[in-house]
Amino acid sequence: MTNRQIAAVVLIVIGTLFLLANLGVIPRIGPLLAQWWPAILILAGIAMFVRRK
């Protein structure tokens, strides 16, 4: 998969999760993201760093 395809899949998954949370199918994601967004950024940075080598 190319980077564009991966980015597209990530956006689709995130959008689906937020939609399901809004419909009440899964618990709200907002509070979880509000608490853990720094860790998510760190993990994304580590993944990008590891992939470059």
PDBQT receptor file of N, H, CA, C and O in Angstrom, charges set to zero:
ATOM      1  N   MET A   1       0.839  -1.186   0.000  1.00  0.00    +0.000 N 
ATOM      2  CA  MET A   1       0.000   0.000   0.000  1.00  0.00    +0.000 C 
ATOM      3  C   MET A   1       0.883   1.249   0.000  1.00  0.00    +0.000 C 
ATOM      4  O   MET A   1       1.939   1.292   0.631  1.00  0.00    +0.000 OA
ATOM      5  N   THR A   2       0.427   2.226  -0.705  1.00  0.00    +0.000 N 
ATOM      6  H   THR A   2      -0.431   2.191  -1.217  1.00  0.00    +0.000 HD
ATOM      7  CA  THR A   2       1.152   3.494  -0.717  1.00  0.00    +0.000 C 
ATOM      8  C   THR A   2       0.739   4.339   0.489  1.00  0.00    +0.000 C 
ATOM      9  O   THR A   2      -0.244   4.039   1.167  1.00  0.00    +0.000 OA
ATOM     10  N   ASN A   3       1.500   5.386   0.740  1.00  0.00    +0.000 N 
ATOM     11  H   ASN A   3       2.298   5.630   0.189  1.00  0.00    +0.000 HD
ATOM     12  CA  ASN A   3       1.192   6.280   1.854  1.00  0.00    +0.000 C 
ATOM     13  C   ASN A   3      -0.183   6.919   1.696  1.00  0.00    +0.000 C 
ATOM     14  O   ASN A   3      -0.897   7.115   2.680  1.00  0.00    +0.000 OA
ATOM     15  N   ARG A   4      -0.547   7.238   0.479  1.00  0.00    +0.000 N 
ATOM     16  H   ARG A   4       0.032   7.079  -0.320  1.00  0.00    +0.000 HD
ATOM     17  CA  ARG A   4      -1.867   7.850   0.239  1.00  0.00    +0.000 C 
ATOM     18  C   ARG A   4      -2.991   6.886   0.565  1.00  0.00    +0.000 C 
ATOM     19  O   ARG A   4      -4.010   7.277   1.134  1.00  0.00    +0.000 OA
ATOM     20  N   GLN A   5      -2.805   5.635   0.206  1.00  0.00    +0.000 N 
ATOM     21  H   GLN A   5      -1.977   5.318  -0.256  1.00  0.00    +0.000 HD
ATOM     22  CA  GLN A   5      -3.827   4.634   0.497  1.00  0.00    +0.000 C 
ATOM     23  C   GLN A   5      -3.950   4.404   1.996  1.00  0.00    +0.000 C 
ATOM     24  O   GLN A   5      -5.055   4.261   2.520  1.00  0.00    +0.000 OA
ATOM     25  N   ILE A   6      -2.818   4.367   2.682  1.00  0.00    +0.000 N 
ATOM     26  H   ILE A   6      -1.920   4.483   2.256  1.00  0.00    +0.000 HD
ATOM     27  CA  ILE A   6      -2.837   4.188   4.129  1.00  0.00    +0.000 C 
ATOM     28  C   ILE A   6      -3.531   5.370   4.794  1.00  0.00    +0.000 C 
ATOM     29  O   ILE A   6      -4.343   5.185   5.700  1.00  0.00    +0.000 OA
ATOM     30  N   ALA A   7      -3.217   6.581   4.348  1.00  0.00    +0.000 N 
ATOM     31  H   ALA A   7      -2.557   6.731   3.612  1.00  0.00    +0.000 HD
ATOM     32  CA  ALA A   7      -3.850   7.777   4.900  1.00  0.00    +0.000 C 
ATOM     33  C   ALA A   7      -5.358   7.741   4.659  1.00  0.00    +0.000 C 
ATOM     34  O   ALA A   7      -6.138   8.112   5.537  1.00  0.00    +0.000 OA
ATOM     35  N   ALA A   8      -5.764   7.301   3.484  1.00  0.00    +0.000 N 
ATOM     36  H   ALA A   8      -5.131   7.000   2.771  1.00  0.00    +0.000 HD
ATOM     37  CA  ALA A   8      -7.195   7.219   3.173  1.00  0.00    +0.000 C 
ATOM     38  C   ALA A   8      -7.890   6.207   4.080  1.00  0.00    +0.000 C 
ATOM     39  O   ALA A   8      -8.981   6.476   4.583  1.00  0.00    +0.000 OA
ATOM     40  N   VAL A   9      -7.278   5.064   4.292  1.00  0.00    +0.000 N 
ATOM     41  H   VAL A   9      -6.392   4.846   3.884  1.00  0.00    +0.000 HD
ATOM     42  CA  VAL A   9      -7.866   4.038   5.154  1.00  0.00    +0.000 C 
ATOM     43  C   VAL A   9      -7.961   4.550   6.593  1.00  0.00    +0.000 C 
ATOM     44  O   VAL A   9      -8.961   4.312   7.271  1.00  0.00    +0.000 OA
ATOM     45  N   VAL A  10      -6.929   5.249   7.059  1.00  0.00    +0.000 N 
ATOM     46  H   VAL A  10      -6.116   5.442   6.509  1.00  0.00    +0.000 HD
ATOM     47  CA  VAL A  10      -6.945   5.804   8.414  1.00  0.00    +0.000 C 
ATOM     48  C   VAL A  10      -8.091   6.795   8.565  1.00  0.00    +0.000 C 
ATOM     49  O   VAL A  10      -8.807   6.759   9.566  1.00  0.00    +0.000 OA
ATOM     50  N   LEU A  11      -8.275   7.671   7.597  1.00  0.00    +0.000 N 
ATOM     51  H   LEU A  11      -7.694   7.700   6.784  1.00  0.00    +0.000 HD
ATOM     52  CA  LEU A  11      -9.361   8.638   7.663  1.00  0.00    +0.000 C 
ATOM     53  C   LEU A  11     -10.729   7.959   7.645  1.00  0.00    +0.000 C 
ATOM     54  O   LEU A  11     -11.641   8.377   8.359  1.00  0.00    +0.000 OA
ATOM     55  N   ILE A  12     -10.871   6.932   6.845  1.00  0.00    +0.000 N 
ATOM     56  H   ILE A  12     -10.131   6.593   6.265  1.00  0.00    +0.000 HD
ATOM     57  CA  ILE A  12     -12.136   6.196   6.787  1.00  0.00    +0.000 C 
ATOM     58  C   ILE A  12     -12.424   5.529   8.125  1.00  0.00    +0.000 C 
ATOM     59  O   ILE A  12     -13.556   5.570   8.607  1.00  0.00    +0.000 OA
ATOM     60  N   VAL A  13     -11.414   4.919   8.725  1.00  0.00    +0.000 N 
ATOM     61  H   VAL A  13     -10.495   4.886   8.334  1.00  0.00    +0.000 HD
ATOM     62  CA  VAL A  13     -11.597   4.252  10.013  1.00  0.00    +0.000 C 
ATOM     63  C   VAL A  13     -11.953   5.260  11.098  1.00  0.00    +0.000 C 
ATOM     64  O   VAL A  13     -12.864   5.020  11.890  1.00  0.00    +0.000 OA
ATOM     65  N   ILE A  14     -11.247   6.381  11.143  1.00  0.00    +0.000 N 
ATOM     66  H   ILE A  14     -10.507   6.576  10.499  1.00  0.00    +0.000 HD
ATOM     67  CA  ILE A  14     -11.527   7.405  12.147  1.00  0.00    +0.000 C 
ATOM     68  C   ILE A  14     -12.943   7.956  11.968  1.00  0.00    +0.000 C 
ATOM     69  O   ILE A  14     -13.678   8.123  12.942  1.00  0.00    +0.000 OA
ATOM     70  N   GLY A  15     -13.313   8.231  10.741  1.00  0.00    +0.000 N 
ATOM     71  H   GLY A  15     -12.716   8.095   9.950  1.00  0.00    +0.000 HD
ATOM     72  CA  GLY A  15     -14.664   8.724  10.468  1.00  0.00    +0.000 C 
ATOM     73  C   GLY A  15     -15.729   7.724  10.869  1.00  0.00    +0.000 C 
ATOM     74  O   GLY A  15     -16.766   8.103  11.414  1.00  0.00    +0.000 OA
ATOM     75  N   THR A  16     -15.482   6.457  10.606  1.00  0.00    +0.000 N 
ATOM     76  H   THR A  16     -14.640   6.149  10.164  1.00  0.00    +0.000 HD
ATOM     77  CA  THR A  16     -16.424   5.409  10.978  1.00  0.00    +0.000 C 
ATOM     78  C   THR A  16     -16.571   5.314  12.497  1.00  0.00    +0.000 C 
ATOM     79  O   THR A  16     -17.678   5.155  13.011  1.00  0.00    +0.000 OA
ATOM     80  N   LEU A  17     -15.445   5.413  13.211  1.00  0.00    +0.000 N 
ATOM     81  H   LEU A  17     -14.546   5.542  12.793  1.00  0.00    +0.000 HD
ATOM     82  CA  LEU A  17     -15.505   5.362  14.671  1.00  0.00    +0.000 C 
ATOM     83  C   LEU A  17     -16.308   6.522  15.247  1.00  0.00    +0.000 C 
ATOM     84  O   LEU A  17     -17.126   6.331  16.147  1.00  0.00    +0.000 OA
ATOM     85  N   PHE A  18     -16.071   7.731  14.726  1.00  0.00    +0.000 N 
ATOM     86  H   PHE A  18     -15.407   7.886  13.995  1.00  0.00    +0.000 HD
ATOM     87  CA  PHE A  18     -16.827   8.880  15.213  1.00  0.00    +0.000 C 
ATOM     88  C   PHE A  18     -18.312   8.760  14.878  1.00  0.00    +0.000 C 
ATOM     89  O   PHE A  18     -19.159   9.134  15.690  1.00  0.00    +0.000 OA
ATOM     90  N   LEU A  19     -18.635   8.248  13.701  1.00  0.00    +0.000 N 
ATOM     91  H   LEU A  19     -17.947   7.944  13.041  1.00  0.00    +0.000 HD
ATOM     92  CA  LEU A  19     -20.032   8.055  13.328  1.00  0.00    +0.000 C 
ATOM     93  C   LEU A  19     -20.704   7.044  14.243  1.00  0.00    +0.000 C 
ATOM     94  O   LEU A  19     -21.819   7.277  14.710  1.00  0.00    +0.000 OA
ATOM     95  N   LEU A  20     -20.044   5.933  14.502  1.00  0.00    +0.000 N 
ATOM     96  H   LEU A  20     -19.138   5.744  14.123  1.00  0.00    +0.000 HD
ATOM     97  CA  LEU A  20     -20.610   4.924  15.392  1.00  0.00    +0.000 C 
ATOM     98  C   LEU A  20     -20.784   5.463  16.806  1.00  0.00    +0.000 C 
ATOM     99  O   LEU A  20     -21.748   5.116  17.488  1.00  0.00    +0.000 OA
ATOM    100  N   ALA A  21     -19.858   6.308  17.252  1.00  0.00    +0.000 N 
ATOM    101  H   ALA A  21     -19.074   6.590  16.698  1.00  0.00    +0.000 HD
ATOM    102  CA  ALA A  21     -19.988   6.919  18.579  1.00  0.00    +0.000 C 
ATOM    103  C   ALA A  21     -21.180   7.877  18.612  1.00  0.00    +0.000 C 
ATOM    104  O   ALA A  21     -21.918   7.914  19.597  1.00  0.00    +0.000 OA
ATOM    105  N   ASN A  22     -21.370   8.645  17.550  1.00  0.00    +0.000 N 
ATOM    106  H   ASN A  22     -20.771   8.615  16.750  1.00  0.00    +0.000 HD
ATOM    107  CA  ASN A  22     -22.505   9.567  17.487  1.00  0.00    +0.000 C 
ATOM    108  C   ASN A  22     -23.839   8.827  17.450  1.00  0.00    +0.000 C 
ATOM    109  O   ASN A  22     -24.839   9.328  17.965  1.00  0.00    +0.000 OA
ATOM    110  N   LEU A  23     -23.863   7.653  16.853  1.00  0.00    +0.000 N 
ATOM    111  H   LEU A  23     -23.051   7.246  16.434  1.00  0.00    +0.000 HD
ATOM    112  CA  LEU A  23     -25.084   6.860  16.769  1.00  0.00    +0.000 C 
ATOM    113  C   LEU A  23     -25.334   6.057  18.040  1.00  0.00    +0.000 C 
ATOM    114  O   LEU A  23     -26.386   5.433  18.179  1.00  0.00    +0.000 OA
ATOM    115  N   GLY A  24     -24.381   6.064  18.964  1.00  0.00    +0.000 N 
ATOM    116  H   GLY A  24     -23.526   6.570  18.850  1.00  0.00    +0.000 HD
ATOM    117  CA  GLY A  24     -24.531   5.340  20.217  1.00  0.00    +0.000 C 
ATOM    118  C   GLY A  24     -24.188   3.866  20.136  1.00  0.00    +0.000 C 
ATOM    119  O   GLY A  24     -24.466   3.115  21.072  1.00  0.00    +0.000 OA
ATOM    120  N   VAL A  25     -23.592   3.440  19.039  1.00  0.00    +0.000 N 
ATOM    121  H   VAL A  25     -23.367   4.050  18.279  1.00  0.00    +0.000 HD
ATOM    122  CA  VAL A  25     -23.233   2.033  18.883  1.00  0.00    +0.000 C 
ATOM    123  C   VAL A  25     -22.028   1.685  19.755  1.00  0.00    +0.000 C 
ATOM    124  O   VAL A  25     -21.969   0.602  20.338  1.00  0.00    +0.000 OA
ATOM    125  N   ILE A  26     -21.083   2.592  19.840  1.00  0.00    +0.000 N 
ATOM    126  H   ILE A  26     -21.131   3.471  19.366  1.00  0.00    +0.000 HD
ATOM    127  CA  ILE A  26     -19.906   2.419  20.690  1.00  0.00    +0.000 C 
ATOM    128  C   ILE A  26     -19.822   3.609  21.643  1.00  0.00    +0.000 C 
ATOM    129  O   ILE A  26     -20.434   4.645  21.386  1.00  0.00    +0.000 OA
ATOM    130  N   PRO A  27     -19.076   3.476  22.736  1.00  0.00    +0.000 N 
ATOM    131  CA  PRO A  27     -18.960   4.607  23.667  1.00  0.00    +0.000 C 
ATOM    132  C   PRO A  27     -18.295   5.813  23.011  1.00  0.00    +0.000 C 
ATOM    133  O   PRO A  27     -17.586   5.676  22.013  1.00  0.00    +0.000 OA
ATOM    134  N   ARG A  28     -18.529   6.983  23.576  1.00  0.00    +0.000 N 
ATOM    135  H   ARG A  28     -19.104   7.094  24.387  1.00  0.00    +0.000 HD
ATOM    136  CA  ARG A  28     -17.957   8.225  23.060  1.00  0.00    +0.000 C 
ATOM    137  C   ARG A  28     -16.441   8.157  22.970  1.00  0.00    +0.000 C 
ATOM    138  O   ARG A  28     -15.783   7.648  23.877  1.00  0.00    +0.000 OA
ATOM    139  N   ILE A  29     -15.891   8.666  21.883  1.00  0.00    +0.000 N 
ATOM    140  H   ILE A  29     -16.426   9.079  21.147  1.00  0.00    +0.000 HD
ATOM    141  CA  ILE A  29     -14.453   8.645  21.646  1.00  0.00    +0.000 C 
ATOM    142  C   ILE A  29     -13.802   9.947  22.114  1.00  0.00    +0.000 C 
ATOM    143  O   ILE A  29     -12.621   9.953  22.460  1.00  0.00    +0.000 OA
ATOM    144  N   GLY A  30     -14.543  11.029  22.130  1.00  0.00    +0.000 N 
ATOM    145  H   GLY A  30     -15.503  11.025  21.849  1.00  0.00    +0.000 HD
ATOM    146  CA  GLY A  30     -13.998  12.346  22.460  1.00  0.00    +0.000 C 
ATOM    147  C   GLY A  30     -13.229  12.394  23.764  1.00  0.00    +0.000 C 
ATOM    148  O   GLY A  30     -12.085  12.851  23.771  1.00  0.00    +0.000 OA
ATOM    149  N   PRO A  31     -13.812  11.935  24.886  1.00  0.00    +0.000 N 
ATOM    150  CA  PRO A  31     -13.070  11.974  26.146  1.00  0.00    +0.000 C 
ATOM    151  C   PRO A  31     -11.797  11.135  26.109  1.00  0.00    +0.000 C 
ATOM    152  O   PRO A  31     -10.779  11.498  26.699  1.00  0.00    +0.000 OA
ATOM    153  N   LEU A  32     -11.873  10.016  25.411  1.00  0.00    +0.000 N 
ATOM    154  H   LEU A  32     -12.699   9.721  24.932  1.00  0.00    +0.000 HD
ATOM    155  CA  LEU A  32     -10.694   9.163  25.299  1.00  0.00    +0.000 C 
ATOM    156  C   LEU A  32      -9.583   9.868  24.526  1.00  0.00    +0.000 C 
ATOM    157  O   LEU A  32      -8.425   9.858  24.941  1.00  0.00    +0.000 OA
ATOM    158  N   LEU A  33      -9.946  10.483  23.397  1.00  0.00    +0.000 N 
ATOM    159  H   LEU A  33     -10.887  10.492  23.060  1.00  0.00    +0.000 HD
ATOM    160  CA  LEU A  33      -8.949  11.207  22.609  1.00  0.00    +0.000 C 
ATOM    161  C   LEU A  33      -8.416  12.422  23.350  1.00  0.00    +0.000 C 
ATOM    162  O   LEU A  33      -7.235  12.749  23.236  1.00  0.00    +0.000 OA
ATOM    163  N   ALA A  34      -9.270  13.092  24.106  1.00  0.00    +0.000 N 
ATOM    164  H   ALA A  34     -10.230  12.827  24.199  1.00  0.00    +0.000 HD
ATOM    165  CA  ALA A  34      -8.835  14.269  24.846  1.00  0.00    +0.000 C 
ATOM    166  C   ALA A  34      -7.746  13.920  25.849  1.00  0.00    +0.000 C 
ATOM    167  O   ALA A  34      -6.858  14.729  26.121  1.00  0.00    +0.000 OA
ATOM    168  N   GLN A  35      -7.819  12.720  26.393  1.00  0.00    +0.000 N 
ATOM    169  H   GLN A  35      -8.540  12.063  26.172  1.00  0.00    +0.000 HD
ATOM    170  CA  GLN A  35      -6.830  12.306  27.383  1.00  0.00    +0.000 C 
ATOM    171  C   GLN A  35      -5.578  11.722  26.733  1.00  0.00    +0.000 C 
ATOM    172  O   GLN A  35      -4.470  11.945  27.221  1.00  0.00    +0.000 OA
ATOM    173  N   TRP A  36      -5.738  10.984  25.648  1.00  0.00    +0.000 N 
ATOM    174  H   TRP A  36      -6.638  10.803  25.251  1.00  0.00    +0.000 HD
ATOM    175  CA  TRP A  36      -4.625  10.220  25.101  1.00  0.00    +0.000 C 
ATOM    176  C   TRP A  36      -4.014  10.786  23.825  1.00  0.00    +0.000 C 
ATOM    177  O   TRP A  36      -3.152  10.127  23.245  1.00  0.00    +0.000 OA
ATOM    178  N   TRP A  37      -4.413  11.988  23.346  1.00  0.00    +0.000 N 
ATOM    179  H   TRP A  37      -5.114  12.524  23.818  1.00  0.00    +0.000 HD
ATOM    180  CA  TRP A  37      -3.885  12.485  22.087  1.00  0.00    +0.000 C 
ATOM    181  C   TRP A  37      -2.371  12.678  22.097  1.00  0.00    +0.000 C 
ATOM    182  O   TRP A  37      -1.751  12.473  21.053  1.00  0.00    +0.000 OA
ATOM    183  N   PRO A  38      -1.733  13.059  23.209  1.00  0.00    +0.000 N 
ATOM    184  CA  PRO A  38      -0.264  13.161  23.164  1.00  0.00    +0.000 C 
ATOM    185  C   PRO A  38       0.393  11.799  22.903  1.00  0.00    +0.000 C 
ATOM    186  O   PRO A  38       1.358  11.709  22.145  1.00  0.00    +0.000 OA
ATOM    187  N   ALA A  39      -0.128  10.753  23.526  1.00  0.00    +0.000 N 
ATOM    188  H   ALA A  39      -0.912  10.827  24.143  1.00  0.00    +0.000 HD
ATOM    189  CA  ALA A  39       0.434   9.415  23.322  1.00  0.00    +0.000 C 
ATOM    190  C   ALA A  39       0.230   8.958  21.875  1.00  0.00    +0.000 C 
ATOM    191  O   ALA A  39       1.093   8.299  21.295  1.00  0.00    +0.000 OA
ATOM    192  N   ILE A  40      -0.910   9.314  21.309  1.00  0.00    +0.000 N 
ATOM    193  H   ILE A  40      -1.610   9.850  21.780  1.00  0.00    +0.000 HD
ATOM    194  CA  ILE A  40      -1.176   8.954  19.915  1.00  0.00    +0.000 C 
ATOM    195  C   ILE A  40      -0.174   9.646  18.992  1.00  0.00    +0.000 C 
ATOM    196  O   ILE A  40       0.335   9.028  18.057  1.00  0.00    +0.000 OA
ATOM    197  N   LEU A  41       0.110  10.915  19.246  1.00  0.00    +0.000 N 
ATOM    198  H   LEU A  41      -0.304  11.417  20.005  1.00  0.00    +0.000 HD
ATOM    199  CA  LEU A  41       1.102  11.642  18.446  1.00  0.00    +0.000 C 
ATOM    200  C   LEU A  41       2.492  11.024  18.585  1.00  0.00    +0.000 C 
ATOM    201  O   LEU A  41       3.212  10.880  17.597  1.00  0.00    +0.000 OA
ATOM    202  N   ILE A  42       2.864  10.664  19.797  1.00  0.00    +0.000 N 
ATOM    203  H   ILE A  42       2.279  10.781  20.599  1.00  0.00    +0.000 HD
ATOM    204  CA  ILE A  42       4.171  10.049  20.031  1.00  0.00    +0.000 C 
ATOM    205  C   ILE A  42       4.279   8.727  19.274  1.00  0.00    +0.000 C 
ATOM    206  O   ILE A  42       5.289   8.465  18.621  1.00  0.00    +0.000 OA
ATOM    207  N   LEU A  43       3.250   7.903  19.360  1.00  0.00    +0.000 N 
ATOM    208  H   LEU A  43       2.429   8.116  19.891  1.00  0.00    +0.000 HD
ATOM    209  CA  LEU A  43       3.266   6.620  18.653  1.00  0.00    +0.000 C 
ATOM    210  C   LEU A  43       3.323   6.800  17.138  1.00  0.00    +0.000 C 
ATOM    211  O   LEU A  43       4.017   6.057  16.443  1.00  0.00    +0.000 OA
ATOM    212  N   ALA A  44       2.594   7.782  16.635  1.00  0.00    +0.000 N 
ATOM    213  H   ALA A  44       2.031   8.385  17.199  1.00  0.00    +0.000 HD
ATOM    214  CA  ALA A  44       2.639   8.052  15.192  1.00  0.00    +0.000 C 
ATOM    215  C   ALA A  44       4.040   8.505  14.782  1.00  0.00    +0.000 C 
ATOM    216  O   ALA A  44       4.537   8.097  13.732  1.00  0.00    +0.000 OA
ATOM    217  N   GLY A  45       4.672   9.334  15.590  1.00  0.00    +0.000 N 
ATOM    218  H   GLY A  45       4.269   9.665  16.443  1.00  0.00    +0.000 HD
ATOM    219  CA  GLY A  45       6.030   9.783  15.300  1.00  0.00    +0.000 C 
ATOM    220  C   GLY A  45       7.032   8.648  15.325  1.00  0.00    +0.000 C 
ATOM    221  O   GLY A  45       7.912   8.575  14.467  1.00  0.00    +0.000 OA
ATOM    222  N   ILE A  46       6.907   7.765  16.297  1.00  0.00    +0.000 N 
ATOM    223  H   ILE A  46       6.192   7.824  16.993  1.00  0.00    +0.000 HD
ATOM    224  CA  ILE A  46       7.800   6.609  16.377  1.00  0.00    +0.000 C 
ATOM    225  C   ILE A  46       7.606   5.709  15.160  1.00  0.00    +0.000 C 
ATOM    226  O   ILE A  46       8.578   5.215  14.588  1.00  0.00    +0.000 OA
ATOM    227  N   ALA A  47       6.363   5.500  14.769  1.00  0.00    +0.000 N 
ATOM    228  H   ALA A  47       5.574   5.901  15.233  1.00  0.00    +0.000 HD
ATOM    229  CA  ALA A  47       6.086   4.659  13.597  1.00  0.00    +0.000 C 
ATOM    230  C   ALA A  47       6.692   5.270  12.340  1.00  0.00    +0.000 C 
ATOM    231  O   ALA A  47       7.242   4.552  11.504  1.00  0.00    +0.000 OA
ATOM    232  N   MET A  48       6.594   6.585  12.201  1.00  0.00    +0.000 N 
ATOM    233  H   MET A  48       6.147   7.168  12.880  1.00  0.00    +0.000 HD
ATOM    234  CA  MET A  48       7.192   7.240  11.032  1.00  0.00    +0.000 C 
ATOM    235  C   MET A  48       8.708   7.143  11.062  1.00  0.00    +0.000 C 
ATOM    236  O   MET A  48       9.337   6.936  10.024  1.00  0.00    +0.000 OA
ATOM    237  N   PHE A  49       9.296   7.292  12.235  1.00  0.00    +0.000 N 
ATOM    238  H   PHE A  49       8.785   7.460  13.078  1.00  0.00    +0.000 HD
ATOM    239  CA  PHE A  49      10.754   7.217  12.373  1.00  0.00    +0.000 C 
ATOM    240  C   PHE A  49      11.252   5.826  12.043  1.00  0.00    +0.000 C 
ATOM    241  O   PHE A  49      12.249   5.684  11.336  1.00  0.00    +0.000 OA
ATOM    242  N   VAL A  50      10.586   4.802  12.537  1.00  0.00    +0.000 N 
ATOM    243  H   VAL A  50       9.776   4.917  13.112  1.00  0.00    +0.000 HD
ATOM    244  CA  VAL A  50      10.996   3.430  12.304  1.00  0.00    +0.000 C 
ATOM    245  C   VAL A  50      10.855   3.067  10.832  1.00  0.00    +0.000 C 
ATOM    246  O   VAL A  50      11.702   2.357  10.291  1.00  0.00    +0.000 OA
ATOM    247  N   ARG A  51       9.812   3.534  10.182  1.00  0.00    +0.000 N 
ATOM    248  H   ARG A  51       9.124   4.111  10.621  1.00  0.00    +0.000 HD
ATOM    249  CA  ARG A  51       9.590   3.225   8.769  1.00  0.00    +0.000 C 
ATOM    250  C   ARG A  51      10.640   3.861   7.872  1.00  0.00    +0.000 C 
ATOM    251  O   ARG A  51      10.935   3.318   6.807  1.00  0.00    +0.000 OA
ATOM    252  N   ARG A  52      11.207   4.981   8.261  1.00  0.00    +0.000 N 
ATOM    253  H   ARG A  52      10.967   5.422   9.126  1.00  0.00    +0.000 HD
ATOM    254  CA  ARG A  52      12.190   5.679   7.429  1.00  0.00    +0.000 C 
ATOM    255  C   ARG A  52      13.495   4.920   7.304  1.00  0.00    +0.000 C 
ATOM    256  O   ARG A  52      14.221   5.112   6.329  1.00  0.00    +0.000 OA
ATOM    257  N   LYS A  53      13.813   4.066   8.260  1.00  0.00    +0.000 N 
ATOM    258  H   LYS A  53      13.223   3.910   9.053  1.00  0.00    +0.000 HD
ATOM    259  CA  LYS A  53      15.116   3.383   8.253  1.00  0.00    +0.000 C 
ATOM    260  C   LYS A  53      15.072   2.052   7.570  1.00  0.00    +0.000 C 
ATOM    261  O   LYS A  53      16.091   1.366   7.488  1.00  0.00    +0.000 OA
TER     262      LYS A  53
